[in-house]
Amino acid sequence: MKWFNSKQKLAKIRQKQLKTLRNQRYYQKHRDEILKNRIEHYDLHKK
């Protein structure tokens, strides 16, 4: 049973790494748009 738990843990870690990579790639591609939206959003709520 021990090997099963460690395999599960490794799979979970791997999934998290993949998710992080996907998020980083997405952010790099859409950085300008994201920052612009963030600034607009901030300006709306500042008033």
N, C-alpha and C positions, 0 to 999 in steps of 0.2 A: 504493500500500500504506500510505502514511503516514496518509491520512485514515481508513483502516479501523482502525488502531491507536488513533487519537485517539478515534474513535467508541466503540471497545471500552472505552477507559479511562473515558470519560464515562458509559457505561452502568454500569460497575462502581461508580463513585463514586455514581451515582444509586441503585443498589441498596443501597449502604451507608447512604445518607441515609434511604431508606425504612425500612430495618431499624431504624435508630436511632429514627426517629419512632414506629414501631410499639411498640418497647420502652418509650419514654417514656410513650406513651398507656396501655399496659398497666400500667405502674408507677403512674401517677397514679390509675387506676381501682381498683387492688387494693392501694394503699399500706399501709393499716391491716393487712390480712391478712398481707401480706408481712413487715411489721415484727414482727407478733406471732409469726409462725412463726420468724423469725430469732432473736428473743429466747428463745423456747422451745428452739430448737436449741442456742443458746449455753448456756442453763442446764443442758441435759442433759449437755453435754460439760465443763462447769465442775467437776463433782463429782469 
